[in-house]
Amino acid sequence: MHKRHAAATAAALTLALTVAACSDGKDGTDASAASGTRVSHIHGLGLDPSDQRLYVATHEGVYTSDADGDAQLVGDSKDDFMGFTVAGEKTFYASGHPASGGNKGLIKSTDAGKTWTSLSLSGESDFHALDHAHGTVYGYDAANALLRTTKDGTTWKDGARLEALDIAVSPNNPSLILATTAEGIARSTDGGRTFADGEEPVLAFLSWKAADALYGIDQAGVLKRSSDGGATWKKVSTVPGGPPQALTAVGAEHLLAATQDGVYESKDGGKTFRKRLAVESSGGH
């Protein structure tokens, strides 16, 4: 692991996990037993807009729920998927590490994760955070501590160097990018070319789908919301399950959060959460 990444991801979990699936019943109860599918920590979450199916990017592949609600590997890849974002119907971008080692650069799937195509920066870049907005892929390249952007997936613009864990792009302003750092939230108003120093609150992950609904979660699982682009924040709730692993806003009131014991969903702006997938610690690394 890169030294700078180790420092930036002090909040990231390192437990090996066993995924167990739950029913999607309206009563919110966990109805299925552990599927026995063993995966490592979660790096990303998303819903395919075509069918609202949940996708979970992990240390050992991308998973979804099968017809019985059990965790199921998507495709054949057991690679480490780090950065992950849903860009549209069955269209995902990701990054990470091949099982054989190295960096994947930017990869793309147009069949909901069944197969992947290498687009660029293979062997060079390791995007630990990806966001797709305004027809652009925004990525934080942890291997080079660099903010990068691309419109076509192959030609990149390099931005500022910084130590970050996550990024979020304004849905209304392609030049406004936020990054979580050890000092707090760093803000760029020039498309990532420069960032101001981080300011409190100190958050682990951010997600920004609607202009007046910027969400952040801290290392204790406390969820906060800002309606003014991060100028002020209000606590919403504490997501169940301990330290966070990922946060994705699907809409202004629709959230996904992965914590130590599961993937949770909220449809009321984070006031309440229902478990979509149970995650049990195996005690290993």
LINZI-V982861 format. One record per residue. N is the residue number from 0. PSI is psi as a letter, one per 20 degrees, with the letter a starting at -180 (* if undefined). NEAR is the number of other ideal C-beta (glycine too) atoms within 10 Angstrom. Layout:
N,PSI,NEAR  N,PSI,NEAR
//
This chain:
0,p,9  1,q,14  2,g,7  3,h,16  4,h,17  5,h,10  6,g,12  7,h,22  8,k,19  9,h,10  10,i,19  11,q,19  12,q,19  13,j,11  14,q,17  15,q,16  16,q,26  17,p,18  18,p,25  19,q,21  20,r,27  21,r,21  22,q,16  23,k,14  24,q,11  25,i,7  26,i,7  27,j,14  28,q,10  29,o,17  30,i,12  31,q,16  32,r,10  33,p,14  34,i,20  35,j,10  36,o,18  37,p,14  38,r,21  39,a,18  40,q,20  41,p,27  42,h,24  43,q,29  44,q,27  45,q,21  46,p,18  47,p,18  48,i,14  49,h,11  50,j,9  51,k,10  52,p,15  53,p,19  54,p,23  55,o,28  56,p,27  57,a,29  58,i,19  59,l,19  60,r,21  61,p,27  62,q,26  63,a,18  64,p,23  65,a,12  66,h,6  67,j,11  68,j,19  69,q,20  70,p,27  71,p,15  72,p,18  73,p,20  74,b,14  75,i,9  76,p,22  77,k,15  78,r,20  79,o,21  80,o,28  81,e,23  82,q,28  83,p,27  84,q,23  85,p,23  86,i,19  87,a,11  88,o,11  89,j,17  90,o,18  91,q,27  92,q,24  93,r,25  94,a,33  95,b,24  96,p,15  97,q,14  98,h,11  99,i,6  100,r,7  101,a,13  102,q,19  103,i,26  104,b,21  105,p,25  106,q,24  107,q,17  108,p,22  109,j,15  110,l,12  111,l,20  112,j,27  113,g,13  114,q,14  115,q,20  116,p,10  117,p,13  118,g,18  119,r,18  120,k,24  121,p,15  122,i,12  123,g,13  124,q,22  125,n,24  126,o,29  127,i,25  128,p,26  129,q,23  130,q,24  131,o,17  132,q,19  133,k,16  134,j,9  135,q,16  136,p,26  137,p,24  138,q,30  139,o,30  140,n,25  141,h,25  142,h,18  143,j,16  144,l,16  145,p,19  146,p,27  147,q,20  148,q,21  149,q,18  150,h,12  151,i,11  152,i,17  153,h,10  154,p,9  155,q,19  156,p,13  157,p,13  158,b,22  159,q,18  160,p,13  161,r,21  162,o,18  163,r,26  164,g,23  165,r,26  166,q,27  167,p,27  168,p,24  169,p,18  170,i,18  171,i,13  172,o,14  173,i,16  174,i,13  175,o,19  176,p,28  177,q,26  178,q,24  179,p,27  180,r,20  181,h,13  182,i,12  183,b,16  184,p,26  185,p,22  186,p,18  187,p,21  188,j,14  189,k,12  190,j,20  191,j,26  192,h,15  193,q,14  194,p,22  195,r,10  196,q,11  197,q,21  198,q,14  199,q,9  200,q,16  201,o,16  202,q,28  203,g,23  204,q,24  205,q,25  206,p,22  207,n,24  208,h,18  209,q,15  210,h,14  211,j,12  212,m,20  213,p,25  214,q,27  215,q,27  216,p,30  217,a,19  218,i,15  219,i,12  220,j,19  221,p,17  222,p,25  223,q,20  224,q,20  225,p,20  226,j,15  227,k,10  228,k,16  229,j,22  230,g,10  231,q,10  232,q,18  233,p,9  234,p,12  235,g,19  236,r,17  237,p,16  238,p,23  239,q,16  240,j,20  241,b,16  242,q,17  243,q,27  244,h,28  245,q,25  246,p,25  247,p,23  248,o,24  249,h,19  250,a,12  251,h,16  252,j,15  253,o,19  254,q,28  255,p,23  256,p,28  257,p,30  258,a,24  259,h,19  260,j,16  261,r,27  262,p,28  263,q,23  264,p,22  265,p,22  266,j,14  267,k,12  268,k,18  269,j,25  270,g,11  271,q,13  272,q,24  273,p,18  274,p,21  275,h,24  276,p,27  277,p,21  278,p,26  279,p,14  280,p,13  281,i,13  282,j,7  283,a,11  284,*,8
//
